[in-house]
Amino acid sequence: MKKILLLFISVMLISTPVWAKTDTTSKEYLQTKKHFAIMNPIAESIAQSVIKRELKKETGARFKVKFEGYTLSSMKKGIFKYLEISGKNIDVEGINVPYLKVKSVSDYNWVDYTQNPVVYKTNMTFYYDMTLDEDSINKSLSSKEYQNTLKKINDIAYPLFEMKRVKVRILNNKMYIITEYNFPISPSKNDKTFMMTSDFKVENGKIIAHDVSVHEAYGKLSLNKVANLVNLLNPLAFTLSMMDSQKCNGKIENVNFVDNKIQIDGKIFVKGDRA
């Protein structure tokens, strides 16, 4: 999630007339003084078009963009008041995100796009609202990175069992986590299957398993142990981490099942290099 945000604000190659004069860049000046803004709508429209074009090039998806600046010259420097981007069926690190909306919370944001890589000169806060579906999560679980997660679990579980594969189904607004496993010391001819169902909740900014259950066919198992296993496998949290970036700190605030899709919202904090 955070990685795509950095992509969003990195492609803001704002194009303004070459005759724009240098302007004061401080927050106090831009927010408290009256400015000659007759050209702002044109510059904002150009910025929106450039952002849409660059995001289409990077993700293959079409976006709606709202952009507001203070003055022509400050926009040329990469300073903006408000940015909102929303799109559907976005490819992020090979994972399809059905819906994503990102909008700025901070009202003074400065991205120096003239440097490579871009430099974030102010602390910035963004609100995000995203939707994941069954396909999104399963694509992340088929990745090589997730095999490392399974390896760590298998190191703990040895010699009781060895986890082979994990996939999910979302039915009736519930996630079914289907695991295939075998026995490392005396392997069965065919892998065995174990299925758990789980809801999720946010606790201390992290997504954890909630209201976990197993089918009675598996006998009387400790739900605490099953919940611990779900949190170790953590298909939802892993999918989000695939879209992560060390440049940002994210906070998940809400997670809900709606129409057999998972809606997640929260805030992302970008640390400015000069802040």
C-alpha positions in Angstrom: 0.0 0.0 0.0 2.7 2.4 1.0 4.8 1.6 -2.1 2.0 2.6 -4.5 1.6 5.9 -2.5 5.2 6.7 -3.1 4.6 6.0 -6.8 1.7 8.4 -6.8 3.5 11.3 -5.4 6.7 10.5 -7.3 5.1 11.0 -10.7 3.8 14.5 -10.0 6.0 16.1 -12.8 4.1 19.4 -12.6 4.4 21.3 -15.9 3.9 25.1 -15.6 4.8 28.0 -17.9 8.5 28.8 -18.1 8.0 32.4 -17.3 6.8 31.6 -13.7 8.8 33.7 -11.3 10.3 32.4 -8.1 7.9 32.6 -5.1 8.3 32.2 -1.3 7.9 28.6 -0.4 7.1 28.7 3.3 3.9 27.3 4.7 3.2 30.6 6.5 3.6 32.7 3.4 1.5 30.5 1.1 -1.3 30.0 3.6 -1.6 33.5 5.1 -1.0 35.9 2.1 -3.2 36.7 -0.8 -1.9 35.5 -4.1 -2.4 36.2 -7.7 -4.1 32.9 -8.7 -5.7 33.5 -12.1 -3.4 30.8 -13.7 -3.9 28.3 -10.9 -6.8 26.4 -12.5 -4.8 25.9 -15.7 -1.7 24.7 -13.8 -3.8 22.4 -11.6 -5.5 20.9 -14.7 -2.1 20.3 -16.3 -0.8 18.6 -13.1 -3.9 16.4 -13.0 -3.4 15.3 -16.6 0.3 14.6 -16.1 -0.4 12.5 -13.0 -3.1 10.5 -14.8 -0.8 9.9 -17.7 2.1 8.8 -15.6 0.0 6.5 -13.4 -1.6 4.9 -16.4 1.9 4.2 -17.8 3.1 2.7 -14.5 0.0 0.7 -13.5 -2.1 0.3 -16.6 -5.1 1.7 -14.8 -7.1 4.8 -15.2 -7.3 7.2 -12.3 -9.4 10.2 -11.2 -7.2 12.9 -9.9 -8.0 16.1 -7.9 -5.1 18.5 -7.4 -4.9 21.9 -5.7 -2.0 24.2 -5.3 -1.2 27.6 -3.8 0.6 29.6 -6.5 1.9 28.9 -9.9 5.5 29.0 -8.9 5.1 27.0 -5.8 3.3 24.3 -7.8 6.3 24.3 -10.2 8.5 23.5 -7.2 6.3 20.6 -6.3 4.4 22.2 -3.4 0.7 21.4 -3.3 -2.3 21.9 -1.0 -4.4 18.8 -1.8 -4.1 15.7 -3.8 -6.7 12.9 -4.2 -6.3 9.9 -6.5 -8.7 7.1 -7.0 -8.6 4.1 -9.4 -9.9 0.6 -10.0 -8.2 -2.6 -10.9 -4.7 -1.4 -10.2 -1.6 -3.6 -10.5 0.7 -3.2 -7.4 3.7 -5.5 -7.3 1.8 -8.0 -9.4 -1.2 -7.9 -7.2 -4.6 -6.6 -8.5 -6.2 -4.1 -6.2 -9.9 -3.7 -7.2 -10.2 -0.2 -5.7 -7.8 2.3 -4.1 -8.3 5.9 -3.0 -5.6 8.1 -1.5 -6.0 11.7 -0.4 -3.8 14.1 1.4 -4.6 15.1 5.0 -1.8 17.5 5.5 -2.5 20.8 3.6 1.2 21.7 2.9 3.1 19.1 1.0 6.4 19.5 -0.8 7.9 16.9 -3.2 11.1 17.8 -5.0 10.5 15.9 -8.3 13.7 17.4 -9.9 15.9 15.0 -8.0 16.4 11.3 -8.6 15.1 9.7 -6.5 12.6 12.4 -5.6 13.0 14.1 -2.2 10.1 14.6 0.2 10.8 17.9 1.9 7.9 17.9 4.3 6.2 15.4 6.5 3.0 14.3 4.7 -0.1 12.5 5.9 -2.4 10.6 3.5 -5.7 8.8 4.1 -6.3 5.7 2.1 -9.3 3.4 1.4 -8.7 0.2 -0.5 -10.5 -3.0 -1.4 -8.9 -6.4 -1.7 -10.6 -9.6 -3.0 -10.0 -13.3 -3.1 -7.8 -13.0 -6.2 -5.7 -10.2 -4.7 -4.8 -12.3 -1.7 -4.2 -15.6 -3.5 -1.8 -13.9 -5.9 0.3 -12.7 -3.0 0.2 -16.1 -1.3 1.6 -17.7 -4.5 4.7 -15.4 -4.3 8.2 -16.6 -3.5 8.2 -14.1 -0.5 5.3 -16.0 1.0 7.2 -19.3 0.8 9.7 -17.7 3.3 6.7 -17.2 5.7 5.8 -20.9 5.3 9.4 -21.9 5.9 9.5 -20.0 9.2 6.3 -21.7 10.3 7.7 -25.1 9.2 10.8 -24.5 11.2 8.7 -24.0 14.3 6.3 -27.0 13.5 9.0 -29.6 12.6 8.7 -32.6 13.0 4.9 -32.4 13.6 3.9 -31.2 10.1 5.1 -29.3 7.1 3.0 -26.6 5.5 2.9 -26.9 1.7 0.5 -24.3 0.4 -2.1 -21.8 1.6 -5.0 -20.3 -0.3 -8.2 -18.4 0.7 -11.8 -18.3 -0.3 -14.1 -15.5 0.7 -17.8 -16.6 1.1 -20.6 -15.0 3.0 -18.3 -12.3 4.1 -15.9 -14.7 5.8 -12.4 -15.8 4.9 -11.8 -19.5 4.5 -8.1 -20.3 4.9 -7.3 -23.6 3.2 -3.9 -25.1 4.1 -2.2 -28.1 2.5 0.2 -30.0 4.7 2.1 -33.2 5.1 4.4 -34.9 7.6 8.1 -34.4 7.1 9.3 -37.6 8.9 6.7 -40.0 7.4 5.1 -38.3 4.4 1.7 -39.3 3.2 1.2 -40.1 -0.5 -1.1 -37.1 -0.9 -1.0 -33.8 0.9 -3.7 -33.3 3.5 -6.1 -30.3 3.8 -7.0 -28.3 6.8 -9.5 -25.4 6.7 -10.2 -22.6 9.1 -12.5 -19.6 8.9 -11.7 -16.2 10.3 -12.9 -12.7 10.5 -10.3 -10.0 11.2 -10.0 -6.9 13.4 -7.5 -4.1 13.9 -5.6 -4.1 17.2 -2.8 -1.6 17.9 -2.7 -0.8 14.2 -2.3 -4.4 13.1 -4.7 -6.8 11.5 -5.2 -9.9 13.6 -7.5 -13.0 13.4 -10.9 -12.7 15.1 -13.8 -15.1 15.6 -11.8 -18.1 14.3 -13.5 -21.4 13.8 -12.8 -24.9 12.4 -15.1 -27.6 11.1 -16.1 -30.3 13.6 -14.6 -32.9 11.3 -11.2 -31.8 12.6 -12.1 -32.7 16.1 -11.9 -30.5 19.2 -9.0 -28.2 18.5 -7.9 -25.3 20.7 -9.3 -22.2 19.0 -6.5 -20.2 20.6 -3.9 -22.4 18.8 -5.9 -22.2 15.6 -6.0 -18.4 15.9 -2.3 -18.3 16.5 -1.8 -20.3 13.3 -4.0 -17.9 11.3 -1.9 -15.0 12.6 1.3 -16.8 11.6 -0.1 -17.5 8.2 -1.7 -14.0 8.1 -2.7 -13.9 4.4 -4.3 -10.5 4.7 -1.4 -8.8 6.5 1.1 -10.4 4.1 -0.8 -9.1 1.1 -0.6 -5.6 2.5 3.1 -5.9 3.3 3.8 -6.8 -0.3 2.8 -3.2 -1.2 4.9 -1.7 1.6 7.8 0.7 1.6 10.4 1.7 4.2 9.9 5.3 3.4 6.4 5.3 4.9 4.8 4.4 8.2 1.2 3.2 7.9 -1.6 2.8 10.3 -4.5 0.5 9.6 -7.7 1.9 11.2 -10.6 -0.3 10.0 -11.0 -3.6 8.2 -14.4 -5.0 7.1 -16.0 -7.6 4.8 -18.4 -6.0 2.4 -20.0 -8.0 -0.5 -17.3 -10.7 -0.2 -14.5 -8.2 -0.5 -12.3 -6.7 2.2 -12.3 -3.0 2.7 -9.4 -1.5 4.6 -8.7 2.1 5.5 -6.2 4.0 7.5 -3.4 6.7 7.2 0.0 6.7 5.8 2.8 9.0 7.1 5.6 10.0 4.8 8.8 11.3 6.5 10.2 14.4 4.9 13.9 14.5 4.3 14.1 18.1 5.6 11.4 17.7 8.3 
